[in-house]
Structure formats: C-alpha cells, structure tokens
Amino acid sequence: AEIIIEDMPDLVSDRVALEQIFGNLIENAVKYLDSTRPGRITVRGRVEADHMLHYEVEDNGRGIDPRDHQRVFDLFRRAGTQDKSGEGIGLAHVRALVRRLGGSIHIESEPGKGSTFIVTLPKTLKLEEHQEDV
C-alpha cells in the first residue's frame, strides 16, 4: 500500500497513546485493503477550532457497512467478513485512548469504497485532566 502523510498540525499530548491510536488505525487500514486495487492510505490533519485538531486516516479498502459504524468501536465486536485475525479489541482501545485524551472518534465508510476514521483531539493535553483518567 502507498501511505501518504499530508499536513499534520502539531499537538502536545501523550506520545505513547498517540502511537497506539494512529498505529492501530493505520494497521487496520493495511489489514483490510481491497485486493482488487492498489492500496492507498492517507493521513492528514487540520485545526478544527481554536483548541481542537482534526486528524483523518483514510483508506480505499473494503469499507464498512453504515449499520456497523458504531459496532466496530465495541469491545470484541467486528464487522464484515471475518477472514483476518483479530479479537475486536483494537478500535475499542483506540476509542478509550482518544476519550482519555479529551477527544472523540468516528467513522465515515461505505462498503467497496474505503473508510475514513476521524479523530478530534485538543491541541494541548491538560496534564491534570489526563492524570485523573489514568
């Protein structure tokens, strides 16, 4: 797959949590590529509001049925054809990490067209808020 990294605004946050969030999203994009076309994964970001940043991990993979958009974030739940290894833990963990950092995550996807995971995070993590959630 081709991985394209576009503009990414800087943020101050938990480095390990961010590595887990984006690592999982990119790993899933690679895992669920559509074998009928060359894979393309694009990661981009922009300033959403004064203190919030908006990041997207977009792929041209298999896609996810709209009925399963919320389900994929549930623990031990997966969607679509189950021909890849996995326990259904990754996206639930990603959602928990994003929320712990004061953000949100959602998906836009259609079967056969790919998926875009949208992560919104504060530009600067407030350390005292982060410690309360740990």
Secondary structure, DSSP 8 states (H G I E B T S, - for coil): -EEEE------BS-HHHHHHHHHHHHHHHHHT--TTS--EEEEEEEE-SSSEEEEEEEE-SS---GGGTTGGGSTT---S---S---S-HHHHHHHHHHHTT-EEEEEEETTTEEEEEEEEESB--HHHHHHH-
